[in-house]
Structures are given as C-alpha cells and as structure tokens.
Amino acid sequence: MGRNYTLRTKAAQGTRTVTRSIARQATTLGTTLGVFWTAFAANTVLGGALLQYGIIPRNLVGLRGIVFAPFLHGNLQHLVANTFPFLALGWMVMWRDARHFLPVTLFAMLGSGLCAWLLGAPGTVHIGASGVVFGYLGFLLLAGVYARSVGSILLSLVTAALWGGLVLGIAPGQVGISWQAHLGGFVGGVLAARFFRKR
C-alpha cells in the first residue's frame, strides 16, 4: 500500500514537472511572438518608421539591427510567414533542451545580423525573424551529428523530414529575400550545435 502510494506520488510529481515545463515553453514562445506582433502594429501606426532599426549593411549604426531586426517585419505576409516556423522550430529546440533556447537564439541573431551586415547589398535594410528561424534549423539539423545521441539524431531526422526544404532559402537570387540573413543564421545555429554537443 505504501509502495503504491509512493509510485502514484512520483507519477503525479512527474506530470506536474512536465506540465510546468510546457507552460514555461509556451510562455516564452508566446511572449516573443507577442513582441513580434506588437512591434508590427507599432510600426504600422508609425508609417514604417521602425524599419530604420533593421540591419543596414556596412553602416556602423546599422549594426544595432542585430538586436532589433528580428522583431521587425515589413508587412503582414512577412510576419505570418515567420510566425509558424518560429513557433514550431523554437519549440523543437526547447524540447531538445530548454536551456539551449536563449543561447541558440543569440547565436542565430549574431550570425544572421553579421552576415547581412557584411554581405548585404548597399542601400538595403534587412529585417525579420527568418534569420533566427534558420538558426534553429541549423541547430536542429546538426545537433544529432555533433551530440551523437539517439534522441538528438532522431530529432535531426524529423527536422530534416519536416523542414529540410527551408535550406534552399540560403541560396542567393530570390528578390526581396535576405539570403544573407538566412545563411548567417543557419551558420550560427550550426556553431551552436557544435558548442552544445556535450552540454
């Protein structure tokens, strides 16, 4: 009787732990998406004035876009296109290890921002969360290669099956698409996967 009670207690504690973990993940992703949409609404009201805070290639002031650009989107279609993959891939990063979500995001922001700043065409402004999305993609695809654990390999395979086609977004030539930010974000994610391979 005492043993059954102990098992039930442990099961209940495990369920509560999982529930709290999912709630924290949902709060983190939901809050971030809330910032995206709030920034878009504010930018719309201001007539696009916030877009100046994007990444401006080879302009020292434009480096501030490394921090601000992921939260800015040019139109509703752009925002919606980034919302679902950010939510899905961001959750997959958290599901692998919630502790890695913030550092992987920072790796992606830095890689995306620097690559857009260095390689972007003169007179352009690079905005949007897609660089971060590609960072998550790079992290998830390579995490299995570097960590070499069964769970990480399976997650990498699932990511490749569901989202592997996104890799084409790092190829140059698409008008209006910052392939530079995509490439830099992807590289940032790969570097994060290598950095966290044993953590």
C-alpha positions, 0 to 999 in steps of 0.5 A: 500500500505504501509502495503504491502510494509512493509510485502514484506520488512520483507519477503525479510529481512527474506530470506536474514537472512536465506540465510546468515545463510546457507552460514555461515553453509556451510562455516564452514562445508566446511572449516573443511572438507577442513582441513580434506582433506588437512591434508590427502594429507599432510600426504600422501606426508609425508609417514604417518608421521602425524599419530604420532599426533593421540591419543596414549593411556596412553602416556602423549604426546599422549594426544595432539591427542585430538586436532589433531586426528580428522583431521587425517585419515589413508587412503582414505576409512577412510576419505570418510567414515567420510566425509558424516556423518560429513557433514550431522550430523554437519549440523543437529546440526547447524540447531538445533542451530548454536551456539551449533556447536563449543561447541558440537564439543569440547565436542565430541573431549574431550570425544572421545580423553579421552576415547581412551586415557584411554581405548585404547589398548597399542601400538595403535594410534587412529585417525579420525573424527568418534569420533566427528561424534558420538558426534553429534549423541549423541547430536542429539539423546538426545537433544529432551529428555533433551530440551523437545521441539517439534522441538528438539524431532522431530529432535531426531526422524529423527536422530534416523530414519536416523542414529540410526544404527551408535550406534552399532559402540560403541560396542567393537570387530570390528578390526581396529575400535576405539570403544573407540573413538566412545563411548567417543564421543557419551558420550560427545555429550550426556553431551552436550545435557544435558548442552544445554537443556535450552540454 
